[in-house]
């Protein structure tokens, strides 16, 4: 369809879940093994490969944007939604991090701003490119809890279970820095 309609550029929203969970806190970059631990991550990695192969065989240029866990959207389930919903209602929160592994967060409005800025300035010189989208530095789960507490003026008591299963990390956004100024954590 893209070929017949004369589409010259294709942008794919991917995910940090394409990476294997590192055994400890770390940076997710080009050296991190791509070994997804979930079907969702596997599907994102497959989509990246399909786009790369298609771009190699056509005149379409592809850009993959890998995102961390987004919060602030209109979701109705998941760890971040449950946390925000309970804090909004000043209810006690129990976060079970069993099996979570590496995870970083990005507010959906910040993600939209970064994508908007990036797409205005990105030159699409290469046939296929990949850029990690995120803050310029790590956003720990504690940062997210504090952000939501402040945002909602919440008095919720937060209890964390299986904290050892959470490995703070951050996406290497050096590729993003060339085309859009990453957001700094103190903005949150």
Secondary structure, DSSP 8 states (H G I E B T S, - for coil): -TTTTT--EEEEEEEGGGS---SSSEEESTTS----SSHHHHHHHHHHHHHHHHHHHSS-EEEEEEE-EEESS--SSSHHHHHHHHHHTT--EEEE-TT-EEE-EEEHHHHHHHHHHHHHH----SSEEEEEES-SS---HHHHHHHHHHHHT----EEEESGGGEEEEEE--HHHHTTS----GGG-
